Amino acid sequence: MSYGTLKADVASFVQRSDVTDVIPTWIRYATAQFSRVLRVPQMETRDTRTLTSEFASVPTDFLEVISVTRDDGKELRYIARPQFEAYASQELTPDPQVFTVEDYQFRFLPAPSVSSPLTVTILTYERLADFSADGDTNWLLDEHPDLYLWGTLLFARAWLHDDARLAGIKPLYDEGMAYLRKLKVHATGIASAVGTEIPVVARPYNIRQG
């Protein structure tokens, strides 16, 4: 399905000739909502680059990082900014390197340089881009056109203050979203690494206490 077809379907459902100009707004809101709540394999993107400085830009349409892996196969560990600053202030050199997200950029420690570059593969979730031309589409509109329609109509009904028909659309939307979320593939990355951050202060192991 294309953006133009979706707009036509929405117009057919609302049966209002005076809302044609606002239909793209409803679709844009639905697109933003999908990007906010979905984390599925179709949203994953892989970016391989060679870094020569401490900071690196996040990919276009970045939502969330899944993993960062060196070219030798070792996965870098994510740590939160306070722990990262503690590492940096103590001039620690963990191996493999660690990273955080700061000022909408990746930050690495030890920092790569021109003389000591770092080649990494960054796996992230990316947001759905807004439609522009009538021929535009995306994976969600191609694979689940009905879900895109229901999501758009939720915003349409809110705009039209049509609570009666909204009640009938919401279950269809919820059912489609529940099905789509089941397709998620759990991968290592921030979700798993946050719970296993490297302690800033090492403590001796006590065999009696564990």
N, CA, C and O of each residue as an XYZ file, in Angstrom:
840
protein
N       0.846     -1.193      0.000
C       0.000      0.000      0.000
C       0.885      1.248      0.000
O       1.991      1.230      0.541
N       0.399      2.322     -0.603
C       1.131      3.575     -0.659
C       0.472      4.619      0.241
O      -0.649      4.438      0.716
N       1.194      5.706      0.461
C       0.679      6.823      1.257
C      -0.614      7.370      0.652
O      -1.564      7.677      1.373
N      -0.643      7.487     -0.669
C      -1.848      7.980     -1.335
C      -3.035      7.071     -1.106
O      -4.147      7.550     -0.887
N      -2.816      5.763     -1.152
C      -3.906      4.812     -0.918
C      -4.392      4.886      0.515
O      -5.594      4.811      0.769
N      -3.462      5.034      1.463
C      -3.846      5.153      2.867
C      -4.718      6.386      3.084
O      -5.728      6.314      3.783
N      -4.339      7.509      2.495
C      -5.145      8.722      2.637
C      -6.554      8.511      2.074
O      -7.538      8.966      2.657
N      -6.638      7.819      0.939
C      -7.941      7.551      0.337
C      -8.779      6.642      1.224
O      -9.985      6.850      1.357
N      -8.156      5.634      1.835
C      -8.885      4.723      2.721
C      -9.391      5.445      3.963
O     -10.512      5.211      4.414
N      -8.550      6.329      4.514
C      -8.969      7.097      5.681
C     -10.173      7.976      5.334
O     -11.141      8.047      6.091
N     -10.099      8.637      4.192
C     -11.208      9.487      3.755
C     -12.479      8.680      3.579
O     -13.570      9.150      3.903
N     -12.341      7.457      3.065
C     -13.508      6.595      2.873
C     -14.136      6.210      4.198
O     -15.360      6.142      4.310
N     -13.309      5.958      5.201
C     -13.821      5.558      6.509
C     -14.498      6.708      7.248
O     -15.553      6.515      7.853
N     -13.913      7.892      7.210
C     -14.492      9.005      7.970
C     -15.714      9.595      7.282
O     -16.581     10.179      7.931
N     -15.776      9.435      5.938
C     -16.938      9.912      5.178
C     -17.227     11.390      5.451
O     -18.361     11.794      5.710
N     -16.142     12.183      5.381
C     -16.268     13.622      5.568
C     -15.460     14.314      4.478
O     -14.255     14.091      4.364
N     -16.108     15.145      3.683
C     -15.427     15.824      2.588
C     -14.641     17.050      3.057
O     -13.869     17.621      2.287
N     -14.834     17.455      4.313
C     -14.208     18.676      4.801
C     -12.931     18.427      5.604
O     -12.411     19.355      6.223
N     -12.416     17.192      5.607
C     -11.229     16.885      6.410
C     -10.052     16.420      5.557
O      -9.054     15.937      6.092
N     -10.160     16.561      4.242
C      -9.102     16.063      3.358
C      -7.743     16.643      3.717
O      -6.741     15.928      3.721
N      -7.705     17.931      4.016
C      -6.428     18.587      4.283
C      -5.792     18.162      5.600
O      -4.583     18.311      5.779
N      -6.593     17.634      6.526
C      -6.053     17.267      7.838
C      -5.678     15.788      7.923
O      -5.047     15.372      8.895
N      -6.051     14.994      6.934
C      -5.722     13.557      6.946
C      -4.216     13.324      7.040
O      -3.801     12.456      7.808
N      -3.363     14.059      6.291
C      -1.914     13.855      6.451
C      -1.427     14.096      7.881
O      -0.471     13.461      8.327
N      -2.080     15.007      8.596
C      -1.701     15.261      9.985
C      -1.997     14.054     10.852
O      -1.181     13.675     11.692
N      -3.165     13.445     10.655
C      -3.501     12.233     11.420
C      -2.489     11.128     11.145
O      -2.065     10.428     12.065
N      -2.105     10.972      9.893
C      -1.143      9.926      9.525
C       0.221     10.223     10.153
O       0.907      9.308     10.608
N       0.609     11.477     10.177
C       1.892     11.848     10.788
C       1.882     11.542     12.281
O       2.877     11.058     12.822
N       0.765     11.819     12.950
C       0.661     11.496     14.371
C       0.726      9.987     14.594
O       1.378      9.523     15.529
N       0.055      9.228     13.742
C       0.079      7.766     13.859
C       1.493      7.239     13.660
O       1.923      6.331     14.370
N       2.217      7.803     12.699
C       3.595      7.390     12.443
C       4.473      7.646     13.664
O       5.296      6.808     14.035
N       4.289      8.810     14.284
C       5.058      9.127     15.494
C       4.719      8.165     16.620
O       5.602      7.755     17.374
N       3.454      7.805     16.739
C       3.027      6.864     17.779
C       3.643      5.487     17.554
O       4.107      4.861     18.507
N       3.657      5.010     16.324
C       4.262      3.712     16.019
C       5.749      3.709     16.375
O       6.250      2.746     16.956
N       6.452      4.788     16.025
C       7.879      4.864     16.334
C       8.121      4.871     17.836
O       9.133      4.351     18.306
N       7.208      5.453     18.581
C       7.385      5.574     20.026
C       7.184      4.254     20.750
O       7.857      3.994     21.747
N       6.276      3.417     20.275
C       5.913      2.225     21.044
C       6.443      0.914     20.464
O       6.483     -0.090     21.175
N       6.846      0.896     19.207
C       7.284     -0.355     18.585
C       8.802     -0.503     18.623
O       9.539      0.456     18.393
N       9.251     -1.704     18.914
C      10.661     -2.083     18.791
C      10.670     -3.489     18.224
O      10.669     -4.465     18.974
N      10.677     -3.599     16.908
C      10.583     -4.881     16.225
C      11.741     -5.018     15.239
O      12.384     -4.023     14.904
N      12.017     -6.250     14.764
C      13.178     -6.457     13.885
C      13.193     -5.573     12.644
O      14.262     -5.182     12.175
N      12.011     -5.252     12.106
C      11.965     -4.430     10.888
C      12.496     -3.019     11.120
O      12.804     -2.307     10.165
N      12.603     -2.617     12.376
C      13.091     -1.270     12.686
C      14.596     -1.249     12.945
O      15.160     -0.191     13.224
N      15.240     -2.394     12.857
C      16.672     -2.455     13.125
C      17.477     -2.003     11.905
O      17.119     -2.282     10.761
N      18.557     -1.310     12.180
C      19.462     -0.901     11.107
C      20.900     -1.070     11.577
O      21.207     -0.857     12.750
N      21.781     -1.453     10.655
C      23.181     -1.733     10.992
C      24.081     -0.712     10.296
O      23.942     -0.453      9.101
N      25.001     -0.141     11.066
C      25.889      0.898     10.559
C      27.317      0.545     10.961
O      27.638      0.526     12.150
N      28.180      0.263      9.980
C      29.580     -0.051     10.250
C      30.435      1.163      9.897
O      30.337      1.707      8.797
N      31.267      1.576     10.834
C      32.104      2.754     10.596
C      33.424      2.638     11.361
O      33.537      1.873     12.319
N      34.402      3.399     10.928
C      35.690      3.474     11.612
C      35.775      4.810     12.337
O      35.659      5.869     11.721
N      35.978      4.754     13.645
C      35.970      5.946     14.483
C      37.390      6.408     14.776
O      38.286      5.592     14.995
N      37.589      7.725     14.779
C      38.909      8.278     15.070
C      38.846      9.363     16.137
O      39.799     10.125     16.298
N      37.742      9.445     16.864
C      37.619     10.427     17.939
C      36.703      9.881     19.025
O      36.047      8.856     18.841
N      36.666     10.567     20.145
C      35.908     10.118     21.315
C      34.410     10.092     21.059
O      33.707      9.232     21.591
N      33.912     11.023     20.254
C      32.479     11.142     19.985
C      32.163     10.725     18.558
O      32.978     10.895     17.651
N      30.969     10.178     18.372
C      30.500      9.800     17.040
C      29.008     10.085     16.958
O      28.279      9.881     17.928
N      28.560     10.550     15.819
C      27.149     10.883     15.651
C      26.290      9.629     15.664
O      26.729      8.559     15.242
N      25.063      9.768     16.152
C      24.128      8.643     16.099
C      23.583      8.546     14.683
O      23.584      9.547     13.966
N      23.112      7.366     14.249
C      22.585      7.222     12.893
C      21.345      8.085     12.661
O      20.678      8.511     13.604
N      21.059      8.327     11.405
C      19.852      9.058     11.036
C      18.621      8.319     11.534
O      18.564      7.090     11.479
N      17.636      9.065     12.020
C      16.383      8.493     12.536
C      16.621      7.575     13.733
O      15.869      6.624     13.949
N      17.647      7.855     14.498
C      18.002      7.038     15.662
C      16.916      7.070     16.730
O      16.395      8.131     17.076
N      16.585      5.885     17.247
C      15.668      5.759     18.371
C      16.353      5.187     19.604
O      16.236      5.726     20.704
N      17.071      4.085     19.401
C      17.612      3.349     20.546
C      18.731      2.441     20.069
O      18.631      1.846     18.996
N      19.794      2.328     20.852
C      20.899      1.452     20.476
C      20.642      0.043     21.003
O      20.166     -0.135     22.124
N      20.959     -0.941     20.193
C      20.826     -2.346     20.579
C      22.185     -2.905     20.975
O      22.321     -3.519     22.033
N      23.183     -2.698     20.137
C      24.519     -3.207     20.448
C      25.563     -2.465     19.631
O      25.271     -1.913     18.570
N      26.785     -2.464     20.147
C      27.942     -1.928     19.429
C      29.026     -2.993     19.498
O      29.435     -3.393     20.588
N      29.494     -3.454     18.345
C      30.438     -4.572     18.289
C      31.687     -4.184     17.512
O      31.594     -3.615     16.424
N      32.866     -4.493     18.073
C      34.127     -4.223     17.388
C      34.327     -5.193     16.232
O      33.649     -6.216     16.137
N      35.266     -4.856     15.358
C      35.515     -5.731     14.218
C      36.175     -7.036     14.610
O      36.248     -7.957     13.797
N      36.669     -7.139     15.873
C      37.220     -8.413     16.337
C      36.151     -9.285     16.995
O      36.456    -10.352     17.527
N      34.899     -8.828     16.959
C      33.791     -9.614     17.487
C      33.420     -9.309     18.919
O      32.405     -9.813     19.400
N      34.196     -8.507     19.621
C      33.885     -8.177     21.008
C      32.827     -7.071     21.070
O      32.918     -6.062     20.371
N      31.833     -7.286     21.918
C      30.769     -6.296     22.059
C      31.133     -5.269     23.126
O      31.484     -5.629     24.250
N      31.048     -4.000     22.772
C      31.283     -2.939     23.736
C      30.135     -2.910     24.735
O      28.994     -3.221     24.396
N      30.450     -2.536     25.959
C      29.429     -2.503     27.000
C      28.931     -1.083     27.215
O      29.711     -0.137     27.322
N      27.611     -0.962     27.274
C      27.008      0.336     27.574
C      27.058      0.582     29.078
O      26.757     -0.314     29.866
N      27.436      1.786     29.473
C      27.325      2.190     30.868
C      26.689      3.577     30.907
O      26.856      4.374     29.984
N      25.968      3.851     31.972
C      25.297      5.139     32.112
C      26.316      6.262     32.268
O      27.471      6.010     32.613
N      25.900      7.480     32.018
C      26.829      8.613     32.004
C      27.585      8.820     33.320
O      28.784      9.092     33.278
N      26.934      8.702     34.492
C      27.716      8.897     35.725
C      28.871      7.904     35.860
O      29.972      8.278     36.266
N      28.616      6.635     35.517
C      29.670      5.630     35.575
C      30.750      5.910     34.530
O      31.940      5.703     34.770
N      30.303      6.386     33.362
C      31.271      6.714     32.311
C      32.204      7.830     32.771
O      33.415      7.759     32.563
N      31.639      8.852     33.392
C      32.459      9.965     33.868
C      33.440      9.498     34.951
O      34.575      9.969     35.021
N      32.981      8.563     35.795
C      33.863      8.025     36.822
C      35.037      7.272     36.190
O      36.178      7.393     36.635
N      34.739      6.500     35.156
C      35.809      5.809     34.427
C      36.804      6.812     33.852
O      38.018      6.670     33.999
N      36.242      7.850     33.182
C      37.098      8.822     32.512
C      37.958      9.590     33.509
O      39.136      9.833     33.248
N      37.383      9.975     34.651
C      38.133     10.747     35.644
C      39.248      9.917     36.275
O      40.274     10.464     36.682
N      39.053      8.596     36.360
C      40.072      7.719     36.926
C      41.054      7.214     35.868
O      41.977      6.454     36.159
N      40.822      7.667     34.618
C      41.684      7.286     33.500
C      41.788      5.770     33.363
O      42.861      5.229     33.098
N      40.659      5.098     33.548
C      40.624      3.648     33.383
C      40.560      3.300     31.897
O      40.068      4.081     31.082
N      41.063      2.123     31.566
C      41.083      1.684     30.169
C      40.457      0.294     30.057
O      41.172     -0.692     29.875
N      39.138      0.206     30.163
C      38.478     -1.095     30.086
C      38.647     -1.729     28.709
O      38.766     -1.037     27.698
N      38.655     -3.032     28.693
C      38.731     -3.781     27.446
C      37.758     -4.954     27.519
O      37.888     -5.778     28.424
N      36.775     -5.071     26.596
C      36.585     -4.161     25.465
C      36.098     -2.789     25.911
O      35.692     -2.593     27.057
N      36.148     -1.872     25.000
C      35.772     -0.499     25.322
C      34.325     -0.399     25.800
O      33.517     -1.298     25.573
N      34.022      0.701     26.457
C      32.658      0.984     26.910
C      32.175      2.221     26.164
O      32.964      2.970     25.588
N      30.868      2.413     26.189
C      30.319      3.590     25.515
C      29.082      4.061     26.258
O      28.489      3.326     27.048
N      28.712      5.288     25.989
C      27.468      5.854     26.503
C      26.883      6.741     25.415
O      27.487      6.919     24.358
N      25.708      7.295     25.678
C      25.099      8.246     24.753
C      25.007      9.584     25.468
O      24.363      9.702     26.511
N      25.657     10.589     24.895
C      25.740     11.906     25.524
C      25.521     12.987     24.472
O      26.152     12.978     23.416
N      24.613     13.921     24.776
C      24.344     15.025     23.853
C      23.985     14.484     22.469
O      24.403     15.024     21.444
N      23.206     13.413     22.466
C      22.748     12.760     21.232
C      23.917     12.319     20.349
O      23.851     12.378     19.122
N      24.989     11.876     21.012
C      26.148     11.302     20.333
C      26.627     10.085     21.118
O      26.390      9.973     22.321
N      27.307      9.171     20.416
C      27.994      8.090     21.094
C      29.316      8.628     21.639
O      29.982      9.438     20.994
N      29.687      8.167     22.837
C      30.970      8.533     23.429
C      31.673      7.251     23.863
O      31.075      6.399     24.521
N      32.947      7.122     23.491
C      33.681      5.877     23.701
C      34.851      6.072     24.658
O      35.451      7.144     24.729
N      35.160      4.994     25.399
C      36.302      4.968     26.303
C      36.896      3.558     26.295
O      36.166      2.585     26.483
N      38.206      3.435     26.080
C      39.160      4.463     25.687
C      38.775      5.110     24.352
O      38.196      4.459     23.482
N      39.095      6.365     24.205
C      38.694      7.112     23.017
C      39.508      6.686     21.799
O      40.734      6.598     21.877
N      38.846      6.423     20.679
C      39.586      6.154     19.442
C      40.336      7.412     18.995
O      40.023      8.522     19.425
N      41.309      7.223     18.144
C      42.082      8.347     17.618
C      42.532      8.005     16.204
O      42.324      6.889     15.727
N      43.146      8.971     15.547
C      43.645      8.731     14.190
C      44.718      7.641     14.208
O      44.793      6.810     13.304
N      45.535      7.663     15.243
C      46.606      6.662     15.341
C      46.107      5.325     15.888
O      46.759      4.295     15.714
N      44.947      5.346     16.552
C      44.371      4.125     17.110
C      42.875      4.084     16.814
O      42.059      4.254     17.720
N      42.507      3.859     15.541
C      41.098      3.900     15.155
C      40.325      2.692     15.684
O      40.909      1.675     16.057
N      39.019      2.830     15.706
C      38.141      1.764     16.180
C      37.057      1.518     15.138
O      36.279      2.419     14.826
N      37.004      0.321     14.608
C      35.959     -0.048     13.654
C      34.864     -0.795     14.389
O      35.123     -1.811     15.034
N      33.640     -0.294     14.294
C      32.520     -0.877     15.023
C      31.325     -1.047     14.097
O      31.183     -0.360     13.086
N      30.473     -1.990     14.482
C      29.162     -2.146     13.851
C      28.120     -1.772     14.891
O      28.034     -2.393     15.950
N      27.333     -0.756     14.583
C      26.335     -0.237     15.512
C      24.961     -0.691     15.057
O      24.521     -0.363     13.955
N      24.284     -1.449     15.916
C      22.933     -1.926     15.623
C      21.951     -1.087     16.432
O      22.044     -1.022     17.658
N      21.014     -0.449     15.745
C      20.072      0.441     16.416
C      18.655      0.210     15.899
O      18.440     -0.428     14.869
N      17.700      0.751     16.648
C      16.338      0.891     16.143
C      16.206      2.276     15.522
O      16.712      3.256     16.069
N      15.522      2.357     14.370
C      15.301      3.651     13.744
C      13.816      3.937     13.624
O      13.005      3.025     13.463
N      13.471      5.207     13.702
C      12.070      5.613     13.637
C      11.540      5.533     12.216
O      12.306      5.535     11.252
N      10.229      5.463     12.099
C       9.587      5.505     10.808
C       9.629      6.927     10.270
O       9.304      7.874     10.986
N      10.024      7.079      9.032
C      10.077      8.407      8.422
C       8.668      8.851      8.025
O       7.822      8.029      7.672
N       8.433     10.145      8.087
C       7.148     10.682      7.641
C       7.012     10.532      6.131
O       8.001     10.574      5.399
N       5.784     10.359      5.679
C       5.515     10.267      4.245
C       5.523     11.661      3.624
O       5.269     12.660      4.297
N       5.816     11.704      2.338
C       5.805     12.960      1.603
C       5.001     12.819      0.309
O       3.924     13.399      0.169
N       5.535     12.048     -0.626
C       4.847     11.840     -1.899
C       3.809     10.730     -1.773
O       3.930      9.851     -0.919
N       2.801     10.775     -2.619
C       1.731      9.774     -2.566
C       2.239      8.362     -2.791
O       1.629      7.402     -2.320
N       3.339      8.224     -3.499
C       3.890      6.899     -3.759
C       4.752      6.350     -2.640
O       5.214      5.212     -2.724
N       4.979      7.128     -1.596
C       5.823      6.690     -0.478
C       5.177      5.542      0.286
O       3.953      5.418      0.343
N       6.032      4.705      0.873
C       5.550      3.624      1.734
C       6.651      3.291      2.737
O       7.732      3.877      2.690
N       6.380      2.357      3.638
C       7.400      1.839      4.553
C       7.021      0.404      4.905
O       5.982     -0.095      4.473
N       7.864     -0.250      5.687
C       7.624     -1.670      5.972
C       6.299     -1.890      6.702
O       5.626     -2.889      6.449
N       5.912     -0.992      7.592
C       4.684     -1.182      8.365
C       3.459     -1.031      7.479
O       2.512     -1.810      7.593
N       3.464     -0.051      6.610
C       2.338      0.138      5.698
C       2.257     -1.005      4.690
O       1.163     -1.410      4.299
N       3.411     -1.528      4.268
C       3.426     -2.660      3.331
C       2.907     -3.943      3.979
O       2.101     -4.663      3.391
N       3.378     -4.222      5.197
C       3.089     -5.504      5.833
C       1.803     -5.500      6.657
O       1.138     -6.529      6.781
N       1.453     -4.341      7.220
C       0.271     -4.264      8.088
C      -0.539     -3.011      7.761
O      -0.667     -2.123      8.604
N      -1.087     -2.929      6.548
C      -1.837     -1.729      6.160
C      -3.062     -1.479      7.036
O      -3.436     -0.332      7.280
N      -3.685     -2.565      7.508
C      -4.856     -2.376      8.371
C      -4.475     -1.710      9.686
O      -5.214     -0.861     10.185
N      -3.332     -2.083     10.255
C      -2.892     -1.490     11.513
C      -2.594     -0.001     11.330
O      -2.903      0.814     12.200
N      -1.996      0.340     10.200
C      -1.735      1.757      9.924
C      -3.055      2.523      9.813
O      -3.165      3.662     10.266
N      -4.036      1.889      9.211
C      -5.351      2.521      9.073
C      -5.999      2.733     10.432
O      -6.502      3.818     10.723
N      -5.988      1.683     11.274
C      -6.609      1.813     12.594
C      -5.884      2.868     13.428
O      -6.524      3.654     14.126
N      -4.562      2.887     13.358
C      -3.810      3.877     14.112
C      -4.123      5.295     13.678
O      -4.224      6.198     14.509
N      -4.276      5.491     12.375
C      -4.630      6.818     11.861
C      -6.038      7.212     12.265
O      -6.289      8.363     12.624
N      -6.962      6.251     12.206
C      -8.356      6.552     12.538
C      -8.538      6.888     14.017
O      -9.471      7.608     14.373
N      -7.666      6.380     14.876
C      -7.748      6.763     16.288
C      -7.545      8.271     16.443
O      -8.254      8.928     17.206
N      -6.575      8.803     15.715
C      -6.354     10.247     15.769
C      -7.464     11.004     15.051
O      -7.833     12.110     15.448
N      -7.992     10.398     13.992
C      -9.114     11.028     13.290
C     -10.328     11.153     14.196
O     -10.962     12.206     14.256
N     -10.648     10.070     14.902
C     -11.820     10.090     15.774
C     -11.636     11.052     16.950
O     -12.590     11.689     17.395
N     -10.402     11.149     17.445
C     -10.138     12.117     18.516
C     -10.341     13.535     18.000
O     -10.896     14.381     18.702
N      -9.896     13.795     16.783
C     -10.045     15.125     16.186
C     -11.509     15.442     15.922
O     -11.949     16.580     16.086
N     -12.275     14.403     15.503
C     -13.687     14.585     15.167
C     -14.600     14.461     16.385
O     -15.811     14.652     16.275
N     -14.027     14.144     17.544
C     -14.811     13.947     18.778
C     -15.902     12.880     18.587
O     -17.033     13.021     19.052
N     -15.515     11.819     17.889
C     -16.460     10.737     17.602
C     -16.150      9.564     18.525
O     -15.562      8.573     18.092
N     -16.534      9.667     19.777
C     -16.197      8.640     20.762
C     -16.893      7.318     20.496
O     -16.355      6.262     20.830
N     -18.068      7.355     19.907
C     -18.837      6.128     19.671
C     -18.091      5.203     18.704
O     -17.946      4.012     18.979
N     -17.626      5.731     17.597
C     -16.910      4.899     16.629
C     -15.483      4.622     17.082
O     -14.890      3.618     16.688
N     -14.931      5.502     17.903
C     -13.593      5.271     18.455
C     -13.562      3.975     19.241
O     -12.570      3.247     19.202
N     -14.628      3.686     19.947
C     -14.686      2.464     20.754
C     -14.568      1.215     19.896
O     -14.042      0.201     20.355
N     -15.045      1.271     18.663
C     -14.960      0.106     17.780
C     -13.610     -0.045     17.113
O     -13.231     -1.155     16.739
N     -12.872      1.046     16.955
C     -11.573      1.012     16.289
C     -10.467      0.566     17.238
O      -9.561     -0.165     16.839
N     -10.539      1.002     18.484
C      -9.473      0.741     19.450
C      -9.155     -0.749     19.621
O      -7.974     -1.099     19.634
N     -10.143     -1.646     19.752
C      -9.809     -3.075     19.885
C      -9.062     -3.628     18.682
O      -8.182     -4.474     18.841
N      -9.397     -3.166     17.484
C      -8.706     -3.628     16.279
C      -7.253     -3.166     16.289
O      -6.352     -3.915     15.912
N      -7.036     -1.942     16.717
C      -5.679     -1.413     16.828
C      -4.884     -2.182     17.884
O      -3.740     -2.568     17.646
N      -5.485     -2.398     19.031
C      -4.789     -3.106     20.118
C      -4.436     -4.535     19.710
O      -3.356     -5.025     20.041
N      -5.327     -5.195     19.003
C      -5.070     -6.571     18.553
C      -3.892     -6.606     17.580
O      -3.022     -7.471     17.679
N      -3.872     -5.664     16.647
C      -2.777     -5.619     15.686
C      -1.444     -5.311     16.349
O      -0.424     -5.901     15.993
N      -1.442     -4.400     17.301
C      -0.206     -4.052     17.998
C       0.297     -5.216     18.844
O       1.502     -5.465     18.903
N      -0.608     -5.924     19.493
C      -0.214     -7.070     20.319
C       0.450     -8.138     19.453
O       1.450     -8.733     19.855
N      -0.101     -8.377     18.277
C       0.483     -9.370     17.363
C       1.869     -8.919     16.908
O       2.807     -9.716     16.875
N       1.994     -7.638     16.559
C       3.259     -7.144     16.033
C       4.350     -7.189     17.095
O       5.504     -7.486     16.788
N       3.995     -6.897     18.338
C       4.992     -6.908     19.403
C       5.534     -8.312     19.659
O       6.656     -8.453     20.144
N       4.763     -9.351     19.345
C       5.231    -10.716     19.543
C       6.374    -11.072     18.595
O       7.080    -12.056     18.814
N       6.554    -10.284     17.558
C       7.594    -10.567     16.580
C       8.958    -10.086     17.028
O       9.959    -10.326     16.352
N       9.006     -9.399     18.180
C      10.266     -8.835     18.644
C      11.279     -9.930     18.940
O      10.952    -10.953     19.541
N      12.503     -9.702     18.511
C      13.611    -10.605     18.793
C      14.478     -9.946     19.854
O      14.977     -8.840     19.648
N      14.661    -10.616     20.987
C      15.470    -10.052     22.059
C      16.947    -10.193     21.709
O      17.420    -11.284     21.392
N      17.659     -9.092     21.770
C      19.083     -9.084     21.442
C      19.864     -8.475     22.591
O      19.327     -7.704     23.386
N      21.150     -8.833     22.668
C      21.986     -8.217     23.679
C      22.197     -6.764     23.342
O      22.118     -6.381     22.175
N      22.461     -5.961     24.326
C      22.642     -4.532     24.102
C      22.386     -3.793     25.391
O      22.692     -4.297     26.472
N      21.839     -2.628     25.290
C      21.610     -1.805     26.475
C      20.726     -2.511     27.480
O      20.998     -2.488     28.680
N      19.656     -3.147     26.986
C      18.708     -3.762     27.910
C      19.392     -4.778     28.822
O      19.073     -4.870     30.007
N      20.329     -5.534     28.267
C      20.984     -6.559     29.068
C      22.220     -6.010     29.784
O      22.572     -6.470     30.870
N      22.874     -5.024     29.166
C      24.132     -4.545     29.727
C      23.932     -3.615     30.908
O      24.800     -3.518     31.775
N      22.796     -2.930     30.952
C      22.570     -1.995     32.046
C      22.646     -2.697     33.391
O      23.151     -2.146     34.369
N      22.136     -3.925     33.423
C      22.134     -4.654     34.686
C      23.469     -5.255     35.048
O      23.631     -5.822     36.129
N      24.434     -5.135     34.143
C      25.739     -5.738     34.401
C      26.858     -4.740     34.178
O      27.931     -5.100     33.693
N      26.609     -3.482     34.532
C      27.637     -2.475     34.346
C      28.870     -2.805     35.177
O      28.761     -3.392     36.253
N      30.023     -2.434     34.683
C      31.278     -2.690     35.373
C      31.340     -1.807     36.598
O      31.143     -0.599     36.466
N      31.599     -2.326     37.766
C      31.672     -1.462     38.951
C      32.846     -0.514     38.863
O      33.938     -0.879     38.427
N      32.595      0.718     39.291
C      33.661      1.717     39.257
C      34.717      1.397     40.300
O      35.911      1.561     40.047
N      34.288      0.941     41.472
C      35.215      0.585     42.546
C      35.197     -0.925     42.731
O      34.169     -1.496     43.095
N      36.316     -1.564     42.486
C      36.391     -3.010     42.635
C      36.453     -3.382     44.105
O      37.121     -2.710     44.890
N      35.765     -4.442     44.479
C      35.770     -4.915     45.858
C      36.333     -6.324     45.915
O      36.119     -7.110     44.992
N      37.051     -6.658     46.984
C      37.608     -8.016     47.094
C      36.499     -9.036     47.265
O      35.479     -8.761     47.897
N      36.702    -10.200     46.705
C      35.715    -11.267     46.798
C      35.881    -12.004     48.127
O      36.982    -12.433     48.471
N      34.785    -12.147     48.866
C      34.778    -12.829     50.157
C      34.141    -14.200     49.944
O      32.950    -14.288     49.646
N      34.926    -15.275     50.096
C      34.442    -16.614     49.801
C      33.337    -17.043     50.761
O      32.538    -17.917     50.426
N      33.279    -16.447     51.940
C      32.230    -16.793     52.902
C      30.904    -16.092     52.597
O      29.823    -16.644     52.799
N      31.025    -14.858     52.106
C      29.807    -14.086     51.812
C      29.385    -14.195     50.359
O      28.213    -13.988     50.042
N      30.321    -14.519     49.462
C      30.002    -14.606     48.059
C      30.042    -13.226     47.404
O      29.795    -13.105     46.204
